[in-house]
Amino acid sequence: MTFQFERELGGLKEKLLIMAGHAEAGVMQGIKALMDRDDALARRVAAADAVVDQLEIEIDELAIQLLSKAPLATDLRLITVTMKISHDLERVSDESTTIARRCLELSMEPPLKPYVDIPRMAGMASVMLKDALDAFVNRDTAKARAIIPRDKEVDLLNKQMHRELSSFMVENPKNISRCLNLMVISKCLERVADHATNVAEEVVFLYEGRDIRHGGQAAAANGDGRV
C-alpha cells in the first residue's frame, strides 16, 4: 500500500466518523425537540440533514476513486463496507428529519401524555448506533455481534407504543393526529435501531469476512455465519 493510498483511506474513514457524529446527534436532538417542544431545535435538526447528505456524496466519490486503484482484498472490503455504513447513516439522518417535522406538528397541539417509551426507545437505538460505530473503530466484532439481538427489544417497544396509541385513537377521535405523529416517531426510532444493526453486521463482515445479515441471531451468536 502506498503512502498516498493509505492517507486517502484514512481520509475516507475520517469522513465516515464525522458523518456518524452528525447522524447520532440528529436522533437525540430530534427527541429533545419533542420533549422540550422546541421548534427552533426541530428546524435545525431538519436543516442538518443536508450536511449528512453531502458527506455521503463525498464518501461515495472518494470510495470510487480508491476502488479504481485496485486495492488489496482487505482494503477492498473496508472501502465497500464504508460505503454501506454511510448509506445507513444517511438513512438515520432521514429518520431524524422525519422526527423533527413531526415535532413541529405536535407542538401545535397540547401534549397527549407524558413521554416515557419514546425517550427510552431513542436511548436504546442511539446506544446501539454508538456501539456499532465503536465496534467499527476498535475492530471489535464481539461488541458488534452483541448489538444484533438488542434490535428485538426496540421492535417490541415500537409495537407496544402502537397498541397504546391505537387505543387512544379509539377512545377519542381528537387524539388521532397526535397519535399518528407519535406512531411515526416511534417507527423512525425502530428504523434507527435497524440501521444500527446493519452497521454491526457490516463490522462483522469487515473484520471476519462472514456475512451474517440473513443468518439471524443464531449465526451472530455462533460466530460462523450459519443457522
Residue frames as a rotation matrix with the C-alpha (Angstrom) as fourth column:
MET 1
0.579 0.815 0.000 0.00
0.815 -0.579 0.000 0.00
0.000 0.000 -1.000 0.00
THR 2
-0.287 -0.682 0.673 1.44
0.625 -0.666 -0.407 3.38
0.725 0.304 0.617 -0.99
PHE 3
-0.799 -0.054 -0.599 1.57
0.537 -0.513 -0.670 6.26
-0.271 -0.857 0.438 1.48
GLN 4
-0.866 0.486 -0.120 -0.84
-0.492 -0.781 0.384 8.25
0.093 0.392 0.915 -0.70
PHE 5
-0.268 0.787 -0.555 -3.37
-0.086 0.555 0.828 5.41
0.960 0.269 -0.081 -0.80
GLU 6
-0.378 0.071 -0.923 -3.09
0.851 0.420 -0.316 4.91
0.365 -0.905 -0.220 2.95
ARG 7
-0.943 0.007 -0.332 -3.64
0.145 -0.891 -0.429 8.62
-0.299 -0.453 0.840 3.53
GLU 8
-0.643 0.744 -0.183 -6.72
-0.618 -0.362 0.698 8.65
0.453 0.561 0.693 1.31
LEU 9
-0.208 0.541 -0.815 -8.09
0.345 0.820 0.456 5.55
0.915 -0.186 -0.357 3.03
GLY 10
-0.649 -0.085 -0.756 -7.64
0.758 -0.150 -0.635 7.29
-0.059 -0.985 0.162 6.37
GLY 11
-0.939 0.312 -0.148 -9.48
-0.323 -0.944 0.061 10.30
-0.120 0.105 0.987 4.98
LEU 12
-0.401 0.817 -0.414 -12.37
-0.241 0.342 0.908 8.05
0.884 0.464 0.060 3.97
LYS 13
-0.219 0.277 -0.936 -12.69
0.806 0.592 -0.013 6.66
0.550 -0.757 -0.352 7.49
GLU 14
-0.869 -0.157 -0.469 -12.45
0.419 -0.737 -0.531 10.16
-0.263 -0.658 0.706 8.95
LYS 15
-0.774 0.632 -0.040 -15.31
-0.528 -0.608 0.592 11.39
0.350 0.480 0.805 6.78
LEU 16
-0.187 0.719 -0.669 -17.41
0.193 0.695 0.693 8.41
0.963 0.000 -0.268 7.84
LEU 17
-0.401 -0.011 -0.916 -16.84
0.903 0.161 -0.398 9.18
0.152 -0.987 -0.054 11.53
ILE 18
-0.975 0.117 -0.191 -17.75
-0.088 -0.984 -0.155 12.84
-0.206 -0.135 0.969 11.01
MET 19
-0.484 0.835 -0.261 -20.92
-0.456 0.014 0.890 11.69
0.747 0.550 0.373 9.28
ALA 20
-0.222 0.364 -0.905 -21.61
0.617 0.771 0.158 9.31
0.755 -0.523 -0.396 12.16
GLY 21
-0.821 -0.149 -0.551 -21.31
0.545 -0.490 -0.680 12.14
-0.169 -0.859 0.484 14.66
HIS 22
-0.827 0.553 -0.105 -23.91
-0.558 -0.779 0.287 14.19
0.077 0.296 0.952 12.79
ALA 23
-0.274 0.756 -0.595 -26.27
-0.214 0.555 0.804 11.22
0.938 0.348 0.009 12.45
GLU 24
-0.418 0.060 -0.906 -26.02
0.787 0.522 -0.329 10.28
0.453 -0.851 -0.266 16.14
ALA 25
-0.934 0.013 -0.356 -26.59
0.199 -0.809 -0.553 13.86
-0.295 -0.588 0.753 17.25
GLY 26
-0.733 0.674 -0.092 -29.62
-0.499 -0.441 0.746 14.25
0.462 0.593 0.660 14.99
VAL 27
-0.233 0.664 -0.710 -31.50
0.383 0.734 0.561 11.41
0.894 -0.141 -0.425 16.67
MET 28
-0.337 0.059 -0.940 -31.11
0.942 0.031 -0.336 12.70
0.010 -0.998 -0.066 20.20
GLN 29
-0.954 0.004 -0.299 -31.66
0.015 -0.998 -0.064 16.33
-0.298 -0.065 0.952 19.23
GLY 30
-0.601 0.790 -0.125 -34.86
-0.236 -0.026 0.971 15.35
0.764 0.613 0.202 17.46
ILE 31
-0.004 0.584 -0.812 -36.15
0.729 0.557 0.397 13.67
0.684 -0.591 -0.428 20.62
LYS 32
-0.648 -0.259 -0.716 -35.01
0.700 -0.573 -0.426 16.62
-0.300 -0.778 0.553 22.74
ALA 33
-0.937 0.347 0.047 -37.02
-0.275 -0.811 0.516 18.89
0.217 0.471 0.855 20.44
LEU 34
-0.195 0.893 -0.405 -40.04
0.150 0.435 0.888 16.65
0.969 0.112 -0.219 21.07
MET 35
-0.093 0.128 -0.987 -39.62
0.947 0.316 -0.048 16.58
0.306 -0.940 -0.150 24.83
ASP 36
-0.632 -0.270 -0.727 -38.96
0.565 -0.802 -0.193 20.32
-0.531 -0.532 0.659 25.14
ARG 37
0.498 0.809 0.313 -41.43
0.784 -0.267 -0.560 21.33
-0.369 0.524 -0.768 22.41
ASP 38
-0.010 -0.684 -0.729 -38.52
0.021 -0.729 0.684 23.25
-1.000 -0.009 0.022 20.89
ASP 39
0.853 0.446 0.272 -39.46
0.276 0.057 -0.960 24.24
-0.444 0.893 -0.074 17.34
ALA 40
0.651 -0.670 -0.356 -36.17
-0.754 -0.624 -0.205 26.04
-0.085 0.402 -0.912 16.69
LEU 41
-0.312 -0.769 0.559 -34.20
-0.648 0.602 0.466 22.90
-0.695 -0.216 -0.686 17.53
ALA 42
0.243 0.484 0.840 -36.51
0.309 0.782 -0.540 20.77
-0.919 0.392 0.041 15.39
ARG 43
0.978 0.121 -0.172 -35.86
-0.105 -0.425 -0.899 23.06
-0.182 0.897 -0.403 12.42
ARG 44
0.209 -0.972 -0.106 -32.10
-0.953 -0.226 0.200 22.86
-0.219 0.059 -0.974 12.99
VAL 45
-0.233 -0.236 0.944 -32.27
-0.196 0.962 0.192 19.07
-0.953 -0.140 -0.270 13.02
ALA 46
0.655 0.559 0.509 -34.18
0.393 0.323 -0.861 19.05
-0.646 0.763 -0.008 9.72
ALA 47
0.880 -0.342 -0.330 -31.74
-0.474 -0.680 -0.559 21.51
-0.033 0.648 -0.761 8.14
ALA 48
0.050 -0.942 0.331 -28.70
-0.812 0.154 0.563 19.49
-0.582 -0.297 -0.757 9.28
ASP 49
0.527 0.205 0.825 -29.76
0.169 0.926 -0.339 16.58
-0.833 0.318 0.453 7.06
ALA 50
0.978 -0.166 -0.122 -28.18
-0.169 -0.308 -0.936 18.41
0.118 0.937 -0.329 4.11
VAL 51
0.206 -0.956 0.211 -24.76
-0.975 -0.180 0.133 18.12
-0.089 -0.233 -0.968 5.77
VAL 52
-0.072 -0.170 0.983 -25.12
-0.318 0.938 0.139 14.36
-0.945 -0.302 -0.121 6.10
ASP 53
0.837 0.424 0.346 -26.34
0.203 0.347 -0.916 14.05
-0.508 0.837 0.204 2.51
GLN 54
0.767 -0.595 -0.240 -23.26
-0.595 -0.521 -0.611 15.93
0.238 0.612 -0.754 1.28
LEU 55
-0.091 -0.820 0.564 -20.93
-0.893 0.318 0.318 13.74
-0.440 -0.475 -0.762 3.34
GLU 56
0.334 0.267 0.904 -22.49
0.060 0.951 -0.303 10.62
-0.941 0.156 0.302 1.82
ILE 57
1.000 0.028 0.000 -21.81
0.004 -0.136 -0.991 12.00
-0.028 0.990 -0.137 -1.67
GLU 58
0.411 -0.911 0.028 -18.20
-0.891 -0.408 -0.199 12.82
0.193 0.057 -0.980 -0.76
ILE 59
-0.065 -0.392 0.918 -17.66
-0.596 0.753 0.280 9.36
-0.801 -0.529 -0.282 0.77
ASP 60
0.675 0.382 0.631 -19.04
0.237 0.698 -0.676 7.65
-0.699 0.606 0.380 -2.34
GLU 61
0.929 -0.340 -0.146 -16.85
-0.293 -0.433 -0.853 9.74
0.227 0.835 -0.502 -4.63
LEU 62
0.097 -0.946 0.310 -13.69
-0.995 -0.083 0.059 9.07
-0.030 -0.314 -0.949 -2.62
ALA 63
0.121 0.010 0.993 -14.53
-0.340 0.940 0.032 5.37
-0.933 -0.342 0.117 -2.29
ILE 64
0.925 0.260 0.277 -14.93
0.170 0.370 -0.913 5.02
-0.340 0.892 0.298 -6.06
GLN 65
0.630 -0.767 -0.120 -11.57
-0.687 -0.478 -0.547 6.70
0.362 0.428 -0.828 -6.58
LEU 66
-0.120 -0.692 0.712 -9.94
-0.905 0.371 0.208 4.28
-0.408 -0.620 -0.671 -4.15
LEU 67
0.468 0.368 0.804 -11.61
-0.072 0.922 -0.380 1.27
-0.881 0.120 0.458 -5.75
SER 68
0.981 -0.075 -0.179 -10.10
-0.185 -0.072 -0.980 2.27
0.060 0.995 -0.084 -9.10
LYS 69
0.209 -0.973 0.093 -6.62
-0.952 -0.224 -0.208 1.81
0.224 -0.045 -0.974 -7.60
ALA 70
0.405 0.033 -0.914 -7.10
-0.215 0.975 -0.060 -1.97
0.889 0.220 0.402 -7.29
PRO 71
0.044 -0.390 0.920 -6.66
-0.977 -0.208 -0.042 -2.26
0.207 -0.897 -0.390 -3.52
LEU 72
-0.911 -0.351 -0.216 -5.85
-0.267 0.903 -0.337 -5.44
0.313 -0.250 -0.916 -1.64
ALA 73
-0.321 0.846 -0.426 -8.78
0.409 0.529 0.743 -7.64
0.854 0.064 -0.516 -0.58
THR 74
-0.262 0.203 -0.944 -8.79
0.959 -0.056 -0.278 -6.30
-0.109 -0.978 -0.180 2.98
ASP 75
-0.848 -0.075 -0.525 -8.78
0.072 -0.997 0.026 -2.69
-0.526 -0.016 0.850 1.74
LEU 76
-0.797 0.599 -0.070 -11.48
-0.109 -0.028 0.994 -3.51
0.593 0.800 0.088 -0.80
ARG 77
-0.175 0.748 -0.640 -13.70
0.820 0.471 0.326 -4.80
0.545 -0.467 -0.696 1.99
LEU 78
-0.461 -0.052 -0.886 -13.07
0.712 -0.618 -0.334 -1.67
-0.530 -0.785 0.322 4.08
ILE 79
-0.971 0.060 -0.232 -13.97
-0.178 -0.830 0.529 0.62
-0.161 0.555 0.816 1.18
THR 80
-0.568 0.802 -0.182 -17.17
0.046 0.252 0.967 -1.21
0.821 0.541 -0.180 0.28
VAL 81
-0.141 0.500 -0.855 -18.26
0.953 0.301 0.018 -1.51
0.266 -0.812 -0.519 3.92
THR 82
-0.751 -0.183 -0.635 -17.62
0.405 -0.886 -0.224 2.20
-0.522 -0.426 0.739 4.43
MET 83
-0.883 0.466 -0.054 -19.98
-0.307 -0.486 0.818 2.96
0.355 0.739 0.572 1.55
LYS 84
-0.245 0.826 -0.508 -22.65
0.442 0.562 0.700 0.69
0.863 -0.053 -0.502 3.04
ILE 85
-0.291 0.095 -0.952 -22.32
0.946 -0.121 -0.301 2.21
-0.144 -0.988 -0.054 6.51
SER 86
-0.948 -0.078 -0.309 -22.53
0.051 -0.994 0.092 5.73
-0.314 0.072 0.947 5.08
HIS 87
-0.608 0.793 -0.048 -25.80
-0.107 -0.022 0.994 4.78
0.787 0.609 0.099 3.42
ASP 88
-0.024 0.592 -0.806 -27.19
0.843 0.445 0.301 3.57
0.537 -0.672 -0.510 6.75
LEU 89
-0.558 -0.246 -0.792 -26.05
0.708 -0.639 -0.300 6.78
-0.432 -0.729 0.531 8.43
GLU 90
-0.964 0.264 0.038 -27.77
-0.186 -0.769 0.611 8.85
0.191 0.582 0.791 5.75
ARG 91
-0.227 0.927 -0.300 -30.97
0.234 0.351 0.907 6.93
0.945 0.136 -0.296 6.41
VAL 92
-0.201 0.090 -0.975 -30.59
0.979 0.045 -0.197 7.56
0.026 -0.995 -0.097 10.17
SER 93
-0.903 -0.178 -0.392 -30.37
0.204 -0.978 -0.027 11.26
-0.379 -0.105 0.920 9.39
ASP 94
-0.693 0.721 0.027 -33.51
-0.156 -0.186 0.970 10.98
0.704 0.668 0.241 7.27
GLU 95
-0.030 0.685 -0.728 -35.31
0.758 0.490 0.430 9.43
0.651 -0.539 -0.534 10.23
SER 96
-0.506 -0.226 -0.833 -34.15
0.775 -0.543 -0.323 12.32
-0.379 -0.809 0.450 12.43
THR 97
-0.986 0.163 -0.018 -35.53
-0.149 -0.844 0.516 14.77
0.069 0.512 0.856 9.88
THR 98
-0.315 0.920 -0.231 -38.89
0.168 0.294 0.941 12.99
0.934 0.258 -0.248 9.92
ILE 99
-0.107 0.216 -0.970 -38.92
0.983 0.172 -0.070 13.10
0.152 -0.961 -0.231 13.72
ALA 100
-0.825 -0.295 -0.481 -38.17
0.401 -0.907 -0.132 16.82
-0.398 -0.302 0.866 13.66
ARG 101
-0.829 0.553 0.085 -41.01
-0.241 -0.490 0.838 17.52
0.505 0.674 0.540 11.23
ARG 102
-0.030 0.830 -0.556 -43.46
0.518 0.489 0.702 15.55
0.855 -0.267 -0.445 13.33
CYS 103
-0.439 -0.201 -0.876 -42.30
0.885 -0.267 -0.382 17.53
-0.157 -0.943 0.295 16.38
LEU 104
-0.997 0.055 -0.045 -43.31
-0.063 -0.973 0.222 20.74
-0.031 0.225 0.974 14.65
GLU 105
-0.365 0.922 -0.128 -46.79
-0.144 0.081 0.986 19.35
0.920 0.378 0.103 14.05
LEU 106
0.002 0.352 -0.936 -47.10
0.812 0.546 0.207 18.05
0.584 -0.760 -0.285 17.61
SER 107
-0.770 -0.384 -0.510 -46.09
0.625 -0.613 -0.482 21.39
-0.128 -0.690 0.712 19.12
MET 108
-0.797 0.538 0.275 -49.22
-0.301 -0.748 0.591 22.97
0.524 0.388 0.758 17.65
GLU 109
0.322 0.911 -0.258 -51.41
-0.181 0.327 0.928 20.81
0.929 -0.252 0.270 19.93
PRO 110
0.421 -0.151 0.895 -51.40
-0.907 -0.092 0.411 20.09
0.021 -0.984 -0.175 23.67
PRO 111
-0.695 -0.712 -0.100 -49.23
-0.701 0.702 -0.125 17.13
0.159 -0.016 -0.987 24.73
LEU 112
0.088 0.739 -0.668 -51.10
-0.423 0.635 0.646 13.84
0.902 0.226 0.368 24.52
LYS 113
0.971 0.100 -0.217 -49.41
0.132 0.532 0.836 12.32
0.199 -0.841 0.504 27.58
PRO 114
0.479 -0.870 0.118 -46.08
-0.685 -0.286 0.670 12.30
-0.549 -0.402 -0.733 29.38
TYR 115
0.630 -0.320 -0.707 -43.48
-0.540 0.475 -0.695 10.73
0.558 0.820 0.127 27.09
VAL 116
0.446 -0.469 0.762 -41.79
-0.635 0.434 0.639 7.68
-0.631 -0.769 -0.104 28.61
ASP 117
0.528 -0.185 0.829 -41.37
0.380 0.924 -0.036 4.97
-0.759 0.334 0.559 25.97
ILE 118
0.937 -0.166 0.307 -40.24
0.244 -0.315 -0.917 7.28
0.248 0.935 -0.254 23.16
PRO 119
0.505 -0.822 0.264 -37.18
-0.834 -0.543 -0.095 8.65
0.222 -0.172 -0.960 25.00
ARG 120
0.290 -0.366 0.884 -36.47
-0.443 0.768 0.463 5.11
-0.848 -0.526 0.061 26.17
MET 121
0.761 0.034 0.647 -36.56
0.497 0.609 -0.617 3.84
-0.416 0.792 0.447 22.59
ALA 122
0.883 -0.437 0.169 -34.40
-0.201 -0.679 -0.707 6.76
0.424 0.590 -0.687 21.46
GLY 123
0.364 -0.774 0.519 -31.82
-0.888 -0.121 0.443 5.98
-0.280 -0.622 -0.731 24.11
MET 124
0.365 -0.175 0.915 -31.72
0.001 0.982 0.187 2.30
-0.931 -0.067 0.359 23.18
ALA 125
0.856 0.009 0.516 -31.43
0.507 0.178 -0.844 2.98
-0.099 0.984 0.148 19.44
SER 126
0.796 -0.577 0.182 -28.78
-0.487 -0.790 -0.374 5.67
0.360 0.209 -0.909 19.93
VAL 127
0.261 -0.710 0.654 -26.65
-0.737 0.290 0.610 3.44
-0.623 -0.642 -0.447 22.14
MET 128
0.559 -0.015 0.829 -26.93
0.375 0.896 -0.237 0.65
-0.740 0.443 0.507 19.57
LEU 129
0.927 -0.198 0.320 -25.71
0.233 -0.364 -0.902 3.02
0.295 0.910 -0.291 16.87
LYS 130
0.574 -0.744 0.341 -22.87
-0.811 -0.575 0.109 4.33
0.115 -0.340 -0.934 19.02
ASP 131
0.297 -0.447 0.844 -21.80
-0.401 0.744 0.535 0.81
-0.867 -0.497 0.042 19.96
ALA 132
0.764 0.025 0.645 -21.84
0.509 0.591 -0.626 -0.30
-0.397 0.806 0.439 16.32
LEU 133
0.840 -0.467 0.276 -19.61
-0.112 -0.647 -0.754 2.61
0.531 0.603 -0.596 15.32
ASP 134
0.405 -0.702 0.585 -17.30
-0.874 -0.109 0.474 1.98
-0.269 -0.704 -0.658 18.28
ALA 135
0.497 -0.174 0.850 -17.03
0.087 0.985 0.150 -1.64
-0.863 -0.001 0.505 17.13
PHE 136
0.908 -0.157 0.389 -16.08
0.388 -0.039 -0.921 -0.38
0.160 0.987 0.026 13.66
VAL 137
0.645 -0.681 0.346 -13.35
-0.614 -0.732 -0.295 1.88
0.454 -0.022 -0.891 15.03
ASN 138
0.106 -0.603 0.790 -11.99
-0.941 0.197 0.276 -0.67
-0.323 -0.773 -0.547 17.52
ARG 139
-0.363 -0.211 -0.907 -12.29
-0.689 0.717 0.109 -3.74
0.628 0.664 -0.406 15.27
ASP 140
-0.818 0.103 0.566 -14.48
-0.473 0.442 -0.763 -5.30
-0.329 -0.891 -0.312 17.97
THR 141
-0.580 0.606 -0.545 -16.68
-0.399 0.372 0.838 -7.93
0.710 0.703 0.026 16.33
ALA 142
-0.670 0.361 -0.649 -17.83
0.693 0.619 -0.371 -9.34
0.267 -0.698 -0.665 19.69
LYS 143
-0.692 0.404 -0.598 -19.32
0.114 -0.757 -0.643 -5.96
-0.713 -0.513 0.478 20.51
ALA 144
-0.699 0.420 -0.579 -20.88
-0.714 -0.365 0.597 -5.79
0.040 0.831 0.555 17.05
ARG 145
-0.654 0.439 -0.616 -22.49
0.119 0.864 0.488 -9.22
0.747 0.246 -0.618 17.45
ALA 146
-0.728 0.348 -0.590 -23.91
0.662 0.136 -0.737 -8.27
-0.177 -0.928 -0.329 20.85
ILE 147
-0.802 0.428 -0.417 -25.86
-0.417 -0.901 -0.122 -5.41
-0.428 0.076 0.901 19.25
ILE 148
-0.820 0.424 -0.386 -27.93
-0.289 0.276 0.917 -7.60
0.495 0.863 -0.104 16.94
PRO 149
-0.476 0.704 -0.527 -30.31
0.756 0.634 0.165 -9.24
0.450 -0.320 -0.834 19.47
ARG 150
-0.687 0.187 -0.702 -30.97
0.435 -0.669 -0.603 -5.82
-0.582 -0.720 0.378 21.06
ASP 151
-0.925 0.361 -0.116 -32.91
-0.308 -0.537 0.786 -4.83
0.221 0.763 0.608 17.96
LYS 152
-0.438 0.791 -0.428 -35.76
0.520 0.610 0.598 -7.08
0.734 0.039 -0.678 19.12
GLU 153
-0.423 0.242 -0.873 -36.17
0.843 -0.250 -0.477 -5.01
-0.333 -0.938 -0.098 22.30
VAL 154
-0.822 0.102 -0.560 -36.71
-0.209 -0.969 0.130 -1.85
-0.529 0.223 0.818 20.26
ASP 155
-0.785 0.567 -0.250 -39.14
-0.119 0.258 0.959 -3.69
0.608 0.782 -0.135 17.97
LEU 156
-0.362 0.655 -0.663 -41.20
0.853 0.520 0.047 -4.76
0.376 -0.549 -0.747 20.99
LEU 157
-0.534 0.125 -0.836 -41.32
0.493 -0.757 -0.429 -1.22
-0.687 -0.641 0.343 22.36
ASN 158
-0.921 0.199 -0.335 -42.45
-0.383 -0.620 0.685 0.08
-0.071 0.759 0.647 18.99
LYS 159
-0.567 0.742 -0.358 -45.29
0.262 0.574 0.775 -2.47
0.781 0.346 -0.520 18.89
GLN 160
-0.347 0.401 -0.848 -46.25
0.932 0.050 -0.358 -1.58
-0.102 -0.915 -0.391 22.44
MET 161
-0.777 0.008 -0.629 -46.36
0.039 -0.997 -0.060 2.11
-0.628 -0.071 0.775 21.52
HIS 162
-0.858 0.456 -0.237 -48.56
-0.334 -0.144 0.932 1.42
0.391 0.878 0.276 18.51
ARG 163
-0.400 0.732 -0.551 -51.01
0.693 0.635 0.341 -0.62
0.600 -0.245 -0.761 20.59
GLU 164
-0.398 0.205 -0.894 -51.26
0.778 -0.442 -0.448 2.10
-0.487 -0.873 0.016 23.24
LEU 165
-0.836 0.032 -0.548 -51.68
-0.219 -0.935 0.280 4.90
-0.503 0.354 0.788 20.71
SER 166
-0.781 0.600 -0.172 -54.28
0.042 0.326 0.945 2.92
0.623 0.730 -0.280 18.79
SER 167
-0.266 0.694 -0.669 -56.34
0.945 0.325 -0.038 2.65
0.191 -0.642 -0.742 21.97
PHE 168
-0.562 0.016 -0.827 -56.08
0.356 -0.897 -0.260 6.41
-0.747 -0.441 0.498 22.49
MET 169
-0.941 0.203 -0.272 -57.43
-0.338 -0.483 0.808 7.00
0.033 0.852 0.523 18.98
VAL 170
-0.531 0.779 -0.334 -60.36
0.472 0.599 0.646 4.67
0.703 0.186 -0.686 19.58
GLU 171
-0.306 0.377 -0.874 -61.19
0.924 -0.104 -0.369 6.37
-0.230 -0.920 -0.316 22.87
ASN 172
0.371 0.376 -0.849 -61.18
0.244 -0.922 -0.301 9.87
-0.896 -0.095 -0.434 21.44
PRO 173
0.552 -0.113 0.826 -61.01
0.834 0.098 -0.544 10.85
-0.019 0.989 0.148 17.73
LYS 174
0.970 -0.211 0.120 -59.48
-0.207 -0.977 -0.045 14.18
0.127 0.019 -0.992 18.78
ASN 175
0.447 -0.841 0.306 -56.32
-0.319 0.170 0.932 12.24
-0.836 -0.514 -0.192 19.61
ILE 176
0.825 -0.033 0.564 -55.88
0.417 0.708 -0.570 10.87
-0.380 0.705 0.598 16.10
SER 177
0.819 -0.529 0.223 -53.48
-0.071 -0.480 -0.874 13.43
0.570 0.700 -0.431 14.61
ARG 178
0.324 -0.724 0.609 -51.21
-0.944 -0.285 0.165 13.43
0.054 -0.629 -0.776 17.68
CYS 179
0.483 -0.097 0.870 -51.26
-0.287 0.921 0.262 9.64
-0.827 -0.377 0.417 17.90
LEU 180
0.928 -0.124 0.350 -50.36
0.369 0.415 -0.831 9.26
-0.043 0.901 0.431 14.24
ASN 181
0.611 -0.746 0.265 -47.43
-0.496 -0.622 -0.606 11.66
0.617 0.239 -0.750 14.60
LEU 182
0.204 -0.524 0.827 -46.18
-0.918 0.191 0.347 9.75
-0.339 -0.830 -0.442 17.64
MET 183
0.746 0.095 0.659 -46.56
0.061 0.976 -0.209 6.46
-0.663 0.196 0.722 15.79
VAL 184
0.882 -0.451 0.138 -44.36
0.104 -0.100 -0.990 7.82
0.460 0.887 -0.041 13.02
ILE 185
0.320 -0.792 0.520 -41.73
-0.870 -0.463 -0.169 8.95
0.375 -0.398 -0.837 15.53
SER 186
0.381 -0.123 0.916 -41.79
-0.586 0.734 0.342 5.54
-0.715 -0.668 0.208 17.20
LYS 187
0.897 -0.008 0.442 -41.35
0.313 0.718 -0.622 3.84
-0.313 0.696 0.646 13.83
CYS 188
0.715 -0.685 0.140 -38.45
-0.350 -0.523 -0.777 6.16
0.606 0.506 -0.614 12.99
LEU 189
0.162 -0.660 0.734 -36.65
-0.979 -0.013 0.204 5.09
-0.126 -0.752 -0.648 16.16
GLU 190
0.597 0.105 0.796 -37.30
-0.122 0.992 -0.039 1.44
-0.793 -0.073 0.605 15.34
ARG 191
0.944 -0.251 0.215 -35.67
0.261 0.168 -0.950 2.05
0.202 0.953 0.225 11.96
VAL 192
0.451 -0.827 0.335 -32.67
-0.807 -0.538 -0.242 3.75
0.381 -0.161 -0.911 13.58
ALA 193
0.201 -0.328 0.923 -32.16
-0.661 0.650 0.374 0.53
-0.723 -0.686 -0.086 15.55
ASP 194
0.855 0.132 0.502 -32.44
0.252 0.741 -0.623 -1.42
-0.454 0.659 0.600 12.29
HIS 195
0.807 -0.582 0.102 -29.71
-0.174 -0.400 -0.900 0.72
0.564 0.709 -0.424 10.74
ALA 196
0.235 -0.720 0.653 -27.52
-0.969 -0.118 0.218 0.26
-0.080 -0.683 -0.726 13.81
THR 197
0.472 0.019 0.882 -27.97
-0.174 0.982 0.072 -3.48
-0.865 -0.187 0.466 13.37
ASN 198
0.973 -0.123 0.194 -26.97
0.215 0.187 -0.958 -3.19
0.082 0.975 0.209 9.72
VAL 199
0.497 -0.836 0.234 -23.79
-0.713 -0.547 -0.438 -1.38
0.494 0.051 -0.868 10.73
ALA 200
0.198 -0.396 0.897 -23.00
-0.794 0.471 0.383 -4.07
-0.574 -0.788 -0.221 13.30
GLU 201
0.737 0.130 0.664 -23.43
0.186 0.905 -0.383 -6.79
-0.650 0.406 0.642 10.68
GLU 202
0.892 -0.441 0.104 -21.14
-0.019 -0.265 -0.964 -4.92
0.452 0.858 -0.244 8.30
VAL 203
0.326 -0.790 0.519 -18.49
-0.944 -0.306 0.126 -4.66
0.059 -0.531 -0.846 11.02
VAL 204
0.357 -0.144 0.923 -18.54
-0.287 0.923 0.255 -8.44
-0.889 -0.356 0.288 11.40
PHE 205
0.905 0.009 0.425 -18.19
0.385 0.408 -0.828 -8.83
-0.181 0.913 0.366 7.64
LEU 206
0.769 -0.627 0.125 -15.35
-0.470 -0.687 -0.554 -6.31
0.433 0.367 -0.823 7.51
TYR 207
0.053 -0.835 0.547 -13.18
-0.998 -0.069 -0.009 -7.89
0.045 -0.546 -0.837 10.18
GLU 208
-0.142 -0.078 0.987 -14.19
-0.407 0.913 0.013 -11.57
-0.902 -0.399 -0.161 9.99
GLY 209
-0.811 -0.129 -0.570 -15.18
-0.585 0.146 0.798 -11.92
-0.020 0.981 -0.194 6.35
ARG 210
-0.796 0.603 0.050 -18.50
0.589 0.791 -0.165 -13.52
-0.139 -0.101 -0.985 7.42
ASP 211
-0.726 0.650 0.223 -21.82
-0.398 -0.662 0.636 -12.29
0.561 0.373 0.739 6.06
ILE 212
-0.873 0.396 -0.285 -24.32
0.477 0.574 -0.665 -12.71
-0.100 -0.717 -0.690 8.90
ARG 213
-0.849 0.527 -0.040 -27.02
-0.528 -0.841 0.121 -10.41
0.030 0.123 0.992 7.51
HIS 214
0.057 0.932 -0.357 -29.55
-0.829 0.244 0.504 -13.16
0.557 0.267 0.787 6.91
GLY 215
-0.499 -0.356 -0.790 -28.29
0.042 0.901 -0.432 -15.65
0.866 -0.249 -0.434 9.47
GLY 216
0.592 0.799 0.103 -30.30
-0.018 -0.115 0.993 -14.25
0.805 -0.590 -0.054 12.36
GLN 217
0.565 -0.320 0.760 -29.28
-0.813 -0.373 0.447 -14.28
0.141 -0.871 -0.471 15.99
ALA 218
0.903 -0.238 0.358 -28.04
0.097 0.924 0.369 -17.87
-0.419 -0.299 0.858 15.87
ALA 219
0.563 -0.725 0.397 -25.39
0.670 0.119 -0.732 -17.01
0.484 0.678 0.553 13.32
ALA 220
0.411 -0.398 0.820 -24.43
-0.373 -0.894 -0.247 -13.91
0.832 -0.204 -0.516 15.26
ALA 221
0.699 -0.089 0.709 -24.05
-0.696 0.145 0.704 -15.92
-0.166 -0.985 0.040 18.47
ASN 222
0.865 -0.334 0.374 -22.27
0.327 0.941 0.084 -18.87
-0.380 0.050 0.924 16.87
GLY 223
0.287 -0.777 -0.560 -19.84
-0.484 -0.622 0.615 -16.67
-0.826 0.095 -0.555 15.02
ASP 224
-0.559 -0.552 0.619 -19.88
0.199 0.635 0.746 -18.95
-0.805 0.541 -0.245 12.00
GLY 225
-0.681 0.288 -0.673 -22.41
-0.678 -0.596 0.431 -17.26
-0.277 0.749 0.602 9.73
ARG 226
-0.715 0.452 -0.534 -24.65
-0.039 0.736 0.676 -20.37
0.698 0.504 -0.508 9.79
VAL 227
0.046 0.812 0.582 -28.04
-0.923 -0.189 0.336 -21.00
0.383 -0.552 0.741 11.36
